[in-house]
Each structure stands twice: as structure tokens, then as C-alpha cells.
Amino acid sequence: MNSIADALVYAATHISCRADEDEDNEDDSAIGHIMAYLSRATSDEEDALANAAKRALAEERSLNTPQQELIDHFSTWMEQLFGRDWDGNDRFNERSE
């Protein structure tokens, strides 16, 4: 499941960042479809996505020249996607433990 979650996090982030640069881009439709399917993820799938976002963030931060836009996006990937119950890439109830 990790490789699928990693691929989704990277693909959605790169499509989203590219779409932000070009307002007439059809990538918005692709992102909308990806997010619609991911909104039906199980709790275990959400955990896999959160861990993938954390791995992507750690990898980006480890680069000699990390891209701030990617750091910002990876830092709040789950919160952006699901909003509810998420603070960055951690569930609210996990932060309080």
C-alpha cells in the first residue's frame, strides 16, 4: 500500500502545484477526480496516505535545494484533502496523545 500512497501523494501534489501556475489548465479536473475518490478512503488508507505525505515531506526537506512550495504542500497534505480531523498530516486525536 505504501507505493500506491506515495504515488498518489506525489502525483496529486505535482498536478496541484502545476495547476496553481496555470489557471486555464485542465489539471484542476484531474485533481478534482483524484480527491473525490480519495475522499472515500478507509481509515487504514488515510493512514497510508498520511504516512506517504510525511515521507514526501522528509524527502523534500532532505534535498540540497528543497522547493518551499512542495514543503508547504506536503506539510498539510491530509488537512488539505480531508480537512476534518486532520492537523497537517496528523489526526487531531493523535496529536493530543
C-alpha positions in Angstrom: 0.0 0.0 0.0 2.9 2.4 0.6 4.0 2.6 -3.0 0.4 3.4 -4.1 0.0 6.0 -1.4 3.4 7.5 -2.2 2.5 7.7 -5.9 -0.8 9.4 -5.2 0.7 11.9 -2.9 3.4 12.9 -5.4 1.1 12.9 -8.4 -1.6 14.9 -6.7 0.9 17.4 -5.3 2.7 17.9 -8.6 -0.6 18.2 -10.6 -1.9 20.6 -8.0 1.2 22.8 -8.0 1.3 22.8 -11.8 -2.4 23.8 -11.9 -1.7 26.7 -9.5 0.7 28.1 -12.0 -1.7 27.9 -15.0 -5.3 28.9 -14.2 -6.6 27.6 -17.6 -5.0 24.2 -17.0 -7.2 21.1 -17.3 -5.3 19.7 -14.3 -8.0 21.0 -12.0 -10.4 18.4 -13.3 -7.8 15.6 -12.7 -7.2 16.9 -9.1 -11.0 17.0 -8.5 -11.4 13.4 -9.6 -8.4 12.2 -7.6 -9.7 14.0 -4.5 -13.3 12.7 -5.0 -12.0 9.1 -5.0 -9.7 9.6 -2.1 -12.5 11.2 0.0 -13.9 7.7 0.2 -10.7 6.2 1.7 -10.9 3.9 4.7 -9.2 4.8 7.9 -6.3 2.5 7.0 -6.0 4.0 3.6 -6.0 7.5 5.2 -3.2 6.4 7.5 -1.2 5.2 4.5 -1.7 8.5 2.7 -0.7 10.4 5.8 2.5 8.4 6.1 3.2 8.9 2.4 2.8 12.6 2.9 5.2 12.6 5.8 7.8 10.6 3.8 7.5 13.0 0.9 7.9 15.9 3.2 11.0 14.4 4.8 12.5 13.6 1.4 11.9 17.1 0.1 13.4 18.7 3.2 16.5 16.4 2.9 17.3 17.8 -0.6 20.2 20.2 -1.1 17.7 22.7 -2.7 14.3 21.8 -1.4 11.3 23.6 -3.0 9.3 25.6 -0.5 6.1 25.2 -2.4 6.4 21.4 -2.2 7.3 21.6 1.5 4.2 23.7 2.2 2.0 21.3 0.2 3.4 18.1 1.7 3.2 19.6 5.2 -0.6 19.9 5.1 -1.5 17.3 2.5 -4.0 15.4 4.6 -5.5 18.6 6.1 -6.0 20.0 2.6 -7.5 16.8 1.3 -9.8 15.8 4.2 -9.9 18.9 6.4 -11.9 17.2 9.1 -10.0 15.5 11.9 -6.6 16.5 10.5 -3.9 18.9 11.6 -1.3 18.9 8.9 -0.7 15.1 8.4 -1.7 14.1 11.9 -5.2 13.3 13.1 -6.3 15.6 15.8 -6.8 12.8 18.3 -3.2 11.5 17.7 -1.7 15.0 18.4 -3.3 15.0 21.9 -1.9 11.7 22.9 
